[in-house]
């Protein structure tokens, strides 16, 4: 696909898309479009109100050129542009025409070019990578598809940079969507490691992969304990490092459970197939570092990704077992389905000891309690640093990848006390699960003063218009990239 900028709508573009937001300027803007199309203004203003996702097809009188008016609603934000353009082009992908002009001048929307392109390219992603039936319908994403953004002359250079950011972001997100949506037998710990090695080689960042024996030598006992039930696919421990500048080190940790049966504390069978998505935190970390490297941002960022399956076998850990950890602390395993926090404990402790970054952020599809509290609109944010928490909340509002802060008070600390070990991995009380999980993780950051935990269980994977089943969202990539740009550049 070729995306370029221009200053005039070419008569050779068979399709023209003109987005509009609602507001006091809309009537005048539509009148101008009606004149361009050779139509009476009242026809257009009566039929089109610019509601979000609303579209109206016009035909230019002198050429038959298709003109789609596309509604954005009132005061659209970046996430609205992405969502609306993705939806529009996804559902129009089977048209036979092979090029389109997107007029950003008529609606005074040139500043949204990055997000327009982001949404447009996300529309290229389709579920069903393992399907054998070929879809013979025309698909302009599989053709030599040209998209030209129509902008003012004085904005062309600025928009060109925005287009690059939109392209790199979307291409990263598409790769991460496919990774999270892949069945567990297509992304074993080794396959996930191979994905990251390929990404690092392609986009210019360092990747270290520690196998089972090396993890044992390092002392990653909590990660190894979770992986004991997976004989054919042993755990891996991945360290990703991008050094594009001399900034203070940013540290990220992502939960990489490529399939979660719950272990001996077996999950119910209903919807267990969705547990292929339990590596959404790892995917967010991998995607963020890949995007930062693609954009060549002048920052230093380290990502730690512990990767394992949580399966059932004679060797699997059992409720009541006491295991070790990289930090040297002992953990009583109350429930083997609380495994994500075990591997994150090793990841956080390793990051703190070996890199001591200025900030540590971990992401994980960690608790159902998070979904009970916040539903599917936001991740849960728990942090020991008020400034960092507010930065992430602001980034979430700007990107649409929202997060909401929960308390990390020591009132909840006693709920994680164990009589037989330094700490237990699950509270005995069926309440405040997202908070107590964070209190567990806090034990392993070695009093780092600038740490945040994002529980993304409700936002990494969900229902959408793009499939009949739940699928990936690539949550976290734009959130973290926005935060990095605002606070490290």
N, C-alpha and C positions, 0 to 999 in steps of 0.2 A: 504494500500500500504506500502511496506517495502522498504526503501532506505538504502543501505549500501555501504561500500567502499571495494575494493579489489585491488590486485596488478597484477593480471593476468586474461585474458579473459578465462572464463570457457567454455569448450566444450559443457556444458549443457545449455548455454544461446542460445536460438534459434535465437535471434536477437542481433546484435552488431551495435551500432551507433557510428561513428567516425567523429567528427566535425573538420573542417579545416578552417582556415582563409587564405586569399590570401597573398602572399608575396614570398620572394626569397627562403624560405625554403620549399615551397609547393611541388615542384617536387621531392625532396628527400624524403619527408614524404610520398608522394603517392607511390613512388617506394617501400618503406618499407611495406606499406599496401598491395601492389600487391604481394609481396613475401609472406606475411602472408596468403593471399587468394589463393596462388598457381597460379597466373596469370602473364601474361607478363606485365611489367611496362608500355609500350607504350599504351596499351589498356586503362589503367586507366588514365594516364596523358592526353591522347587525349580527353577522354569523360568527364572529370570532371575538372572544372575551379574554383570551390569554390565560385561561385557567391552567394550572400545572398539568402537563402531559396532553393538553388539548391540541389538536392539529386540524388544519383546514387546508384542503387542496384547491389551488387555483390553477388556471391555465393562461399563460401569457397570450394575449389575443393575436399578436402578429407572428408568433413563432411556435406556439403550442408547448413552450417550455413549462414543465411542472414546477409550481411554486408551492411549497409547504410552509404555512405559517405554524409555528410551534410555540405553544404557551409555556411559560415558566412560572406562572403564579406571581405573587406579590413579594418583592424584595428577595429574590432568590439568592441563596448562598452557594458556595462551591459545591457542596454535596448535592444540591438541587440540580445544578447544571449537569453534573456527572450522571445522576440518576435518570434525568429526563432524556438526555442525549443517548445514553445507553439503551434505554427502553425504546426510543423512537427508531434508532438504527437497527436494533436487534429485530424488531418486528417488520422492518422494511428491507431486511437483508436479501430477500429473494427477488427483488426487482431486477430486471435485466440490464438496466442502465449502469454504466461502469464509471461514472464520475458524478461528483456533486459539488456545488458551490454553497458555502455556508456564509451568509451575509451577517456580519456582526456590526456593521455600520448603522443599518436602518434602526436597530433597536438600541443603539449606543451601548453595546456589550463587548467591546474589544478587550476590556480588562479581564474578561472571563475566558479568554482563548485557551489557556492551559486546561481548564476543566471541561470545556467543550470537546477538546481533543481527547482528553482522558475518557470521557463517557463514550465518545465515538468508537475508540479502539477497544474499550471493554465489551462493546457489543459484538466483537468478533469471537468472543469466548462462548463455546457451546459445550454443554454436558455430553457425556456419552463417548468418551475416548476409546472405550473397549467394545463399542458396538461394531458388528461386522457388516451391517446393512449400510450401503452407500446411499446418501441422499443426493438424488440427481437434480434437485431443484437448483435453479441459478442462485448464486451466492456471490455478491460483489466483494465479500471479504476474501474469497478464494481467487479473485481475478486481479487484473492490474487496475486496482481501484484508485482513483485520484480524488482527493478532497482538497478544495481550495478555500481557504478562509479569506473572506473579503473584508479588508480593513482599510483605514485611512492611510495615506502615504506617510504621514508623520509617525504613525504607530507601527509601521512594518517591522522595523528592527526589534522593537520591544516584543511584538507578538511572536516573531521568529524564535526568540529565546523561550517564551512561554510555551510554544508548540513543542520545542525539544523536551521541556520538563514534562509536558503532558504525555508525550510519546513514551519517554523512559519510565514514567510512573505506571502507565497502563500496561506496557509490556512486562514489567516486573509483576504487577498484580495478576495478569493473566497466567504467568508461570506459577505463581503461588496458589491461585484458584485451582489450577489443574493438580497441583501437588496435594492440597488438602482434600480435594474431591476424589483422588485416586484411591482405589481399594487397598486395604492393608497389605495384601499380597503383592502389590505393585510398589509399595514404599516401605519395605522392611528397614530396620536400622541401617543395614549396609546400603540399600538403595537410596535412602535419604542422605547418607554420607556421600554417596557418589554424586547425587544431585548438587550438593554443596561444593564438592570438589570441582565439578564442571562449572558452576557459577563463579567460584573464585578465580579459576583459570581464565574464564571468558571476560570477566569484568574487573579483574585487577585487585583482588584482595587475598590474603593468606589464609589457608585452611589447614588445621591439624586435626587428624582423626585418630583417636585413641581406641584400640580394640579392647577386648575383654581382659586380656593379660595385662595390658598397659594400665587399664583402669584399676586392676587389683594392685599393681605396683604403686599407683598414685594414692591409693586409699579411698577410692570412690565407693565405699561400702554400701551406702544407701541405694545408689543407682544399681549396683550389682545385685543387691537383694531383690529389688523389684524385677529384674530381668531373669532371675533364676528359673522361673517357670517357662521360659521360652528357650528351648534347647537348640532349635535350628537357626534362630535369629537372635544371637546374643547382643547385648547392649553396645552402644558406641557413645563416645563422648567427643563432641565437636567444639573446636575453638576457632572462631572466625575473627580476623583482625584486618581492619582497613585503616591505613595511615595516610591520609591525604593532607595532613597538616600538623602543626605543633600545638593544637588545642589541648586542653585538659581531657583526659580519657573519659569517654562515655562507655558505660558497661551495661550490656543487655543480657538477660537470661531467658530462655524460652523452653517451656515444657514440651518434650518431644515423645509422647507416648503414641506410637504409631498404630496400636490397637489396644483397647482396654476392656478386657472381659470382667474386670473387677477382681480377678484372681480367685482365691478360695472364698472370699466374700463376694460370691458371684452376683453380677448384675442380673436383673430380670431380662428375659429374652426379647421382650418387646423393644424394638428400636435399637437393639445392641449394634445393629449394622452401622449406626451412625457414629460408633466409637472409633471409626477410622479417622474422625476429625479431632481426636484428642491430642493432636500435635499442632493445633492452631497457634499456640504460643510460640513454638519453634518456628513455624512458618512466618509469623510476624517478624521475628528477629532476623531470620534469613532474608526475608524480603526487604526489610529496612536496610540492612547492610548492603545487599545487592543494589538497591536504588541509590544509596549514598555513593557507592562506588561508580555506578553508571553516570551520575551527575558530577562526579569528581569534586565533591564538596571538601573543603579544606579542614577536615576534622579527623580526630583519632577515635575510633570506635571498636570495641571488642564485644563479640557475641559468644556466649557459652550456651551450648545446646546439648543437654543430656538426652539420649535417644534410647528407647527400649519398647518392647511389647510388655503388656501385663497379662500373662497367660496362666493357665492351670496345668500343673505337672506335679509329679511326686516330689520334686525339688522346690516347688514354690513356697515362698514364705507363708506362714500361718498366723492367724490372729493370736496374739499373746507372745509371739516371738519378740526377742530383743535383738536389734541390729545395730551396727556401727554406722559411722558417717565420716566424711572427709574432715569435718570440723573436730572429730574426736569425741563427739557427744553420742551417747547411746539413746536409742529410740525404741519405745514399746509400740509394736504394731497392733493397734486395736482393731483396725479394719484394713484389709489389703486393698480395698477400693479407694482408699485415701493414699494412693501411690504417687500422684503428681507432686505433692509437697515433699515427698521423700527425695525424688530425683532433683527437684529444685533446690533442696537443702544443700546437696553436694555442689550443684552449679553455682549457687550464691557464695558458698564458702570458698570454692576454688577461685572465683572471680575476685573476691575481696583479698585473698591471700597473695595471689600471683600478679594482680594488676592494680589493686587498690584504686579504682577509678574515682573520679570526682563525684559521679552519680551512678547509682545502680537501679535499674528498672527491670522487673521480671514480668512476664506475661504468661498466662496459663488458662486453659479451659479447666478450671479447678473445682468449682462447687455448684451443685444444683441450687443451693441456698441463695447464691447470687442471682439466679434466674427468678427464684421466688420473690426476692426483694425488688428487683429492678426490671424484670421481664426481659424483653428483647431489644430495648431501646438504648441501653448503655451498659458499659462494663462497670465493675465495682473497682474503686480506687482506694487503696489504703497506703498511707505514707507516714513516715516519721518526720517529714519536713514540709512545713506549710507552704513555703515558696514553691517548691517542686510540685506539690499537689495542685496549686493554683495554676501553674504553668501548663500542666497536663489537662486540667479542666478547660482552660482557655483554648488550647490546641484542639481539644475535642469539639468545642463549640464552633471553631473556625472550619474544621474539616468535616463536621457531621459525624465523626467517629467519637461519639459522646462517652463521657465517663462521669461517674458520680461518687463523691467521697463518702466513705464509711469510717467510723471511729476505729482507732487503733489503741484504745485506752488499756491500761494495765488491769482494769476491772475484769477483763476477759482472760487474763494470764493464768489464773489458777485453774481454769477449765482444762488446761493442757498438762497439768501435773500428773506424773506417773509415780506409783509406789515402788516400781522395780527398775526404772531407767531414768535418765535425765529428763526426758519429755516423752509424751505419747503423741501418736500421729492423728488422733481424733478425739474430740471432746465427747464425754459420756452423755452430755445433754443435747437433745435434738433441736438446738436453737443457735442462732448467731454463727452458723457454719462458715460463712465467708470470712467473718472477722477472726474466728479462732484459727482458721487455716492460715491467715496472715500472721497471727501471733506465733504460730509454729515457725513460719519462715523467718520471722524477726529474730528468732533464737540463733539463726545461722549466718547473720550478716556481720557478726563480730562488731556490733555497736557502730556500724557505718551510719553517719549522721544524715545521709542524703539518699534515701532509698524509697522506692515506690513499687507497689505490687498491683498489677492489673488483672483482675479475674474476668476473663473474656468469654466465660462459658455461654452467655446468652447472645453474643454478638459475632462470634467467629464462624458460625454455621447456622443456617436458618432457612425459612421458607422464602421464596421469591417468585417472580413471574417467569423465571427462566427455566423452571423445571417443575415436575409434579412431586418431587421429593425435596428434602432439605439439601442445601448445598453451601459451598464456601462463600465467604464475603471478602476475604483478604483484609479483615479488620486489623488495624494497628499500624499498617505501613504508612499511610498518609498522616496519621496522628503523630507518629514518632518523627517522621521527616519534617513536618511542620514545626514541631517542638525543637528539633535540632537546628533548623534554619534560623528560628527566632532567637535562640539563646546561645548559639555557638558561632554564628557568622556575623 
